């Protein structure tokens, strides 16, 4: 943008300079020619009284040299004698003597000649000739054109510099606004812009700051609302805990008690996360250092949650198949998030299929990913694409599949829904494998052994 404005200023000022420079150059040339011609006519007119008083060649020659020392003034006497060097063609000279009128003509070789007839006593006619060379006609023109050209160049350069300075303010304010918008898009909720530049950009900067402030207010209200709604669930949860305690310690009470305990843990985590202020990193930007990321072992979490769900499956008479890879499978995901994915997918099986419907839970590791698959022998999902739309599914809210999809996307993975070999729905969530944490060097291992050794 800055270069574009400079080029526009260069083009406009160049056209303006040329539109004035060309007519002024022609005017200067014409003025210089007129001045040279006027001076020549004045010299010729000044010689006429001398010729009327005397025709002595010595006196006339002295008068000619006194009026024009350059030798461009000449006198053609009636007897055919000429004093001074003549430049006019013979035909023009004869015409001036015969007609008795002043004549002027541009010569082919360059220059201008002026003939002034002078009537002498006894009707004789002498002709005064004044020759003006081409250099005399253009005296001072080149210097004037050079000065005007320099002024035009200075005008163009000055206008480009001024336009560049003005454009730099516009570009700087635009870049600041763009940088702030990009930072806000990356999650820097404290990103603001210092309004500067033209009034329009200052107004845009103020509008951006107002929008960012309003966004923070809306996020705070939303988080507070989530915390309040989650807190309201504590009352029915307390009643459910009391009812579980009255059930005693029978075989049917253990799964219910475990489910209630997990629900309380998850509810407490939701309230804590919602009440936590928005965290910001350096320069106000929320950042997550790779070294601070939480890695979880997918095999451990899958086995743990599979134990919980198989107990419930036995109570409902559901055949359950659990297959977990024996290889390490570290993913960039907190344990609670992976557990929420498993619970959401298996919970969908329990909610949307009849008791006694078989299901399978598998975890398979590949070279760069690990895939969690949950499939059942139920009727299946009529429209998988509709099921992935949060809140748009007619059969459910779609939150469970959305949780799984977002967790997979966080690890550069994906979620697929199709019909599995068991005849029902198969949901496959692919997670990208994480790099294992750096191993400690020999010095660290030696110090660890020294700390563990008895004194």
C-alpha positions in Angstrom: 0.0 0.0 0.0 2.8 2.4 0.8 4.5 1.8 -2.5 1.2 2.1 -4.3 0.5 5.5 -2.8 4.0 6.7 -3.6 3.6 5.6 -7.3 0.3 7.3 -7.5 1.8 10.5 -6.1 4.7 10.2 -8.6 2.3 9.7 -11.6 0.0 12.6 -10.6 2.8 15.1 -9.9 4.7 14.1 -13.0 1.6 14.8 -15.1 1.0 18.1 -13.4 4.7 19.1 -13.8 4.7 18.2 -17.5 1.4 20.0 -18.1 3.0 23.2 -16.8 6.6 22.6 -18.0 5.8 22.2 -21.7 3.7 25.4 -22.1 6.2 27.3 -20.0 9.1 26.1 -22.1 7.3 27.2 -25.3 6.5 30.5 -23.7 10.1 31.1 -22.7 11.3 30.2 -26.2 8.8 32.6 -27.8 9.6 35.4 -25.3 13.4 35.0 -26.0 12.8 35.2 -29.7 10.5 38.2 -29.4 13.1 40.1 -27.3 15.8 39.4 -29.9 13.6 40.5 -32.8 12.6 43.7 -30.9 16.2 44.6 -30.2 17.1 44.0 -33.9 14.2 46.3 -35.1 15.3 49.0 -32.6 18.9 48.9 -33.9 17.7 49.1 -37.5 15.3 52.0 -36.7 18.1 53.9 -34.9 20.3 53.7 -38.0 17.7 55.3 -40.3 18.3 58.9 -39.2 22.0 58.5 -39.8 21.4 57.5 -43.4 19.1 60.4 -44.1 21.8 62.8 -42.9 24.8 61.4 -44.7 25.8 58.7 -47.1 29.5 58.9 -46.3 30.7 55.3 -46.1 33.0 56.0 -43.1 30.3 57.7 -41.1 27.8 55.0 -41.9 30.3 52.3 -41.0 31.1 54.0 -37.7 27.4 54.3 -36.9 26.8 50.6 -37.8 29.7 49.4 -35.6 28.5 51.6 -32.7 24.9 50.2 -32.9 25.9 46.5 -33.4 29.6 45.6 -32.6 28.8 41.9 -33.4 28.8 42.7 -37.1 25.2 41.5 -37.8 24.1 45.0 -38.9 24.5 45.9 -42.5 23.5 48.8 -44.9 22.7 48.3 -48.6 23.1 51.7 -50.3 21.2 52.6 -53.5 24.4 52.5 -55.6 24.7 48.8 -54.8 27.5 49.2 -52.2 27.0 47.3 -49.0 28.5 48.2 -45.6 28.8 45.2 -43.3 28.2 41.5 -44.0 24.8 40.8 -45.6 22.8 37.6 -45.0 19.5 38.3 -46.7 18.7 36.7 -50.1 19.1 38.9 -53.1 15.4 38.5 -54.1 14.3 39.7 -50.6 16.6 42.7 -50.7 15.3 43.7 -54.2 11.8 43.4 -53.0 12.4 45.6 -50.0 14.0 48.3 -52.1 11.3 48.1 -54.8 8.3 48.0 -52.5 9.7 50.2 -49.7 8.2 48.0 -46.9 9.9 46.3 -44.0 10.4 42.5 -44.4 11.5 39.7 -42.1 12.3 36.1 -42.8 13.7 33.0 -41.2 16.8 31.8 -43.1 17.2 28.2 -44.1 20.6 27.9 -42.6 19.4 29.2 -39.2 18.8 32.7 -37.9 16.4 35.5 -38.7 16.9 38.5 -41.0 15.1 41.9 -40.9 15.1 44.5 -43.7 14.2 48.1 -43.0 14.0 50.4 -46.1 15.1 54.0 -45.6 14.0 56.7 -48.2 16.9 59.1 -48.9 16.9 62.4 -50.7 16.1 62.4 -54.4 13.9 59.3 -54.0 16.7 56.9 -53.4 16.1 53.9 -51.1 18.7 52.3 -48.8 18.0 49.1 -46.9 19.1 48.4 -43.4 19.7 44.7 -42.7 19.8 43.2 -39.2 20.7 39.6 -38.9 19.9 37.7 -35.7 21.7 34.3 -35.3 19.9 31.3 -34.0 21.9 31.4 -30.7 20.7 35.0 -30.2 17.1 34.0 -30.8 17.3 31.2 -28.1 19.5 33.1 -25.6 18.6 32.0 -22.1 16.1 29.4 -23.2 18.2 26.4 -22.2 19.0 27.9 -18.8 15.4 28.6 -18.1 14.3 25.1 -19.2 17.0 23.6 -16.9 15.8 25.6 -14.0 12.2 24.7 -14.6 13.1 21.0 -15.0 15.0 21.1 -11.7 12.0 22.7 -10.1 9.7 20.1 -11.6 12.0 17.2 -10.4 12.1 18.8 -6.9 8.3 19.1 -6.9 7.9 15.4 -7.9 10.5 14.2 -5.4 9.0 16.3 -2.6 5.4 15.1 -3.4 6.6 11.5 -3.4 8.3 11.9 0.0 5.3 13.6 1.5 3.0 10.9 0.1 5.4 8.3 1.5 5.3 9.9 5.0 1.5 10.1 4.9 1.2 6.5 3.6 3.6 5.2 6.3 1.1 6.4 9.0 -1.7 4.7 7.2 0.3 1.5 6.7 1.5 1.5 10.3 -1.9 1.9 11.7 -3.3 -0.7 9.3 -0.5 -3.2 10.3 -1.2 -2.6 14.0 -4.9 -3.3 13.5 -4.1 -6.4 11.4 -1.6 -7.7 14.0 -4.0 -7.1 16.8 -6.8 -8.9 14.9 -4.5 -11.9 14.1 -3.4 -12.1 17.8 -7.1 -12.1 18.9 -7.8 -14.8 16.4 -4.9 -16.9 17.8 -6.5 -16.6 21.3 -4.8 -13.5 22.7 -7.8 -12.1 24.5 -5.9 -9.1 25.8 -4.9 -8.0 22.3 -5.7 -4.3 21.8 -4.7 -1.6 19.3 -3.6 1.9 19.8 -5.9 4.0 17.5 -3.8 6.1 15.2 -3.6 7.3 11.6 -6.5 8.8 9.6 -9.9 9.3 11.3 -11.4 6.2 9.6 -8.6 3.9 10.9 -8.8 5.5 14.3 -12.5 4.7 14.4 -11.8 1.1 13.2 -9.2 0.7 16.0 -11.7 2.0 18.6 -14.3 -0.4 17.3 -11.9 -3.3 17.5 -11.0 -2.5 21.1 -14.7 -2.2 22.0 -15.3 -5.6 20.3 -12.5 -7.3 22.2 -13.8 -5.9 25.5 -17.3 -7.0 24.7 -15.9 -10.5 23.8 -14.2 -10.8 27.2 -17.4 -9.8 28.9 -19.4 -12.3 27.0 -16.9 -15.1 27.7 -16.9 -14.2 31.4 -20.7 -14.3 31.5 -20.8 -17.6 29.7 -18.2 -19.2 32.0 -20.1 -17.9 35.0 -23.3 -19.3 33.6 -21.7 -22.7 33.1 -20.4 -22.7 36.6 -23.9 -21.7 38.0 -25.7 -24.4 36.0 -23.1 -27.0 37.1 -23.5 -25.9 40.7 -27.2 -26.4 40.5 -26.6 -30.1 39.8 -25.0 -30.6 43.2 -28.4 -30.8 44.9 -29.8 -33.7 42.9 -26.3 -35.3 43.0 -26.4 -35.1 46.8 -29.8 -36.8 46.9 -28.4 -39.5 44.5 -25.5 -40.1 46.8 -27.8 -40.5 49.8 -30.0 -42.9 47.9 -26.9 -44.9 46.9 -25.8 -45.1 50.5 -29.2 -46.5 51.5 -28.8 -49.2 48.9 -26.1 -50.7 51.0 -23.1 -52.6 49.8 -24.8 -55.2 47.5 -23.5 -56.2 44.1 -25.9 -53.8 42.4 -24.8 -50.8 44.5 -21.1 -50.9 43.6 -21.5 -49.8 39.9 -24.0 -47.1 40.9 -21.7 -45.8 43.6 -18.8 -45.7 41.2 -20.9 -43.8 38.6 -22.1 -41.3 41.2 -18.5 -40.8 42.4 -17.3 -40.2 38.8 -20.2 -37.8 38.2 -19.2 -35.8 41.3 -15.6 -35.7 40.1 -16.6 -34.5 36.6 -19.0 -32.0 38.0 -16.3 -30.6 40.3 -13.9 -30.4 37.4 -16.4 -28.4 35.3 -17.1 -26.0 38.1 -13.4 -25.5 38.8 -12.6 -24.9 35.1 -15.5 -22.5 34.7 -14.6 -20.5 37.8 -10.9 -20.3 36.8 -10.1 -16.8 35.2 -9.1 -16.8 31.6 -5.4 -17.7 31.5 -3.2 -15.6 29.4 0.5 -16.1 28.5 3.2 -13.7 27.4 1.9 -10.4 26.1 -1.6 -11.5 27.0 -1.7 -14.4 24.6 -2.9 -17.8 25.9 -0.1 -20.2 25.2 0.6 -23.8 25.9 4.2 -24.8 25.9 4.9 -28.1 24.4 6.9 -29.0 27.6 3.8 -28.3 29.7 1.4 -30.4 27.6 -0.2 -33.4 29.4 0.5 -36.7 27.8 -1.7 -39.7 28.7 -1.3 -43.4 28.0 -4.3 -44.3 26.0 -4.0 -48.0 26.8 -4.2 -47.3 30.6 -7.3 -45.0 30.3 -9.1 -47.4 27.9 -8.6 -50.4 30.2 -9.7 -48.3 33.2 -12.9 -47.1 31.6 -13.6 -50.5 30.0 -13.6 -52.0 33.5 -16.3 -49.6 34.5 -18.5 -50.1 31.5 -18.2 -53.9 31.4 -19.6 -54.1 34.9 -22.7 -52.1 33.7 -22.9 -54.3 30.6 -23.0 -57.5 32.7 -26.0 -56.0 34.6 -27.9 -55.4 31.3 -26.8 -58.7 29.8 -24.8 -57.0 27.0 -22.0 -59.1 25.4 -18.9 -56.9 25.6 -15.6 -57.3 23.7 -12.6 -55.3 24.8 -9.4 -55.3 22.7 -6.5 -53.0 23.7 -3.1 -52.9 22.1 -0.2 -53.9 24.2 2.1 -51.2 22.7 2.7 -47.8 24.2 0.2 -45.2 22.9 0.9 -41.7 24.2 -1.3 -38.9 22.9 -1.3 -35.1 23.5 -4.5 -35.2 25.5 -5.4 -35.0 29.2 -6.6 -38.2 30.8 -9.9 -36.7 31.7 -10.5 -35.7 28.1 -9.8 -39.2 26.8 -12.0 -40.7 29.5 -14.8 -38.3 28.5 -14.5 -39.5 24.9 -14.7 -43.1 25.9 -17.6 -42.5 28.2 -19.5 -40.4 25.5 -19.1 -43.1 22.9 -19.9 -46.1 25.1 -22.7 -44.1 26.8 -24.3 -43.6 23.4 -24.4 -47.4 23.0 -26.2 -47.8 26.4 -28.6 -44.9 25.7 -29.6 -45.7 22.1 -29.6 -49.5 22.0 -31.8 -52.0 23.9 -30.4 -53.9 26.9 -28.7 -57.1 25.7 -27.3 -55.4 22.6 -23.6 -56.4 22.1 -20.9 -53.9 21.7 -17.1 -53.8 21.3 -14.4 -51.4 22.4 -11.0 -51.6 20.6 -7.8 -49.6 20.7 -5.4 -50.2 17.8 -2.0 -48.6 17.4 -0.5 -47.7 14.0 2.8 -46.1 13.0 1.7 -42.5 13.6 -1.7 -42.8 15.2 -3.9 -44.8 17.6 -7.5 -45.5 16.8 -10.3 -45.9 19.4 -13.3 -47.9 17.9 -16.7 -48.3 19.5 -19.2 -50.4 17.6 -22.5 -52.1 18.5 -25.1 -54.5 17.1 -27.9 -52.0 17.3 -29.9 -50.5 14.4 -27.2 -48.0 13.5 -27.4 -44.3 12.7 -29.5 -43.3 9.7 -27.7 -40.1 8.9 -24.0 -40.0 10.2 -23.5 -36.5 8.9 -26.5 -35.2 10.9 -25.3 -36.9 14.0 -22.0 -35.0 13.9 -23.8 -31.6 14.0 -23.9 -30.4 17.6 -27.4 -29.9 18.7 -28.9 -30.7 15.3 -29.4 -34.4 15.6 -33.0 -35.5 16.0 -32.1 -38.5 18.2 -29.8 -36.8 20.7 -28.0 -33.5 21.4 -24.9 -34.6 19.4 -22.6 -33.5 22.3 -20.9 -36.9 22.7 -19.8 -37.2 19.1 -18.8 -33.5 19.1 -16.6 -34.1 22.2 -14.9 -37.0 20.4 -14.5 -35.0 17.2 -12.9 -32.0 19.0 -10.6 -34.3 21.0 -9.4 -36.0 17.8 -8.8 -32.7 16.1 -6.7 -31.5 19.1 -4.3 -34.3 18.3 -4.4 -33.9 14.5 -6.8 -36.8 14.2 -10.3 -37.3 12.9 -13.6 -39.1 13.6 -15.4 -41.4 11.2 -18.9 -43.0 11.5 -20.0 -46.0 9.5 -21.7 -49.3 9.8 -19.5 -52.0 11.5 -19.2 -55.8 11.1 -21.6 -56.2 14.1 -24.4 -54.6 12.1 -24.8 -51.4 14.0 -22.9 -48.1 14.3 -19.1 -48.0 14.3 -17.4 -44.9 15.5 -13.6 -44.7 14.9 -11.7 -41.9 16.6 -8.1 -41.5 15.3 -5.6 -39.7 17.6 -2.2 -38.6 16.6 0.6 -40.1 18.6 2.7 -37.8 20.7 6.4 -37.7 21.0 7.6 -39.4 24.2 9.1 -37.2 26.8 12.9 -36.7 26.6 14.8 -39.3 28.6 17.1 -38.3 31.3 20.8 -38.4 30.6 23.3 -40.7 32.5 24.1 -37.9 34.9 20.5 -37.6 35.9 20.0 -41.3 36.3 23.2 -41.5 38.4 21.9 -38.8 40.7 18.6 -40.5 41.0 20.2 -43.7 42.1 22.3 -41.9 44.6 19.2 -40.2 46.1 17.5 -43.6 46.3 20.5 -45.4 47.9 20.5 -45.7 51.7 22.8 -43.6 53.7 
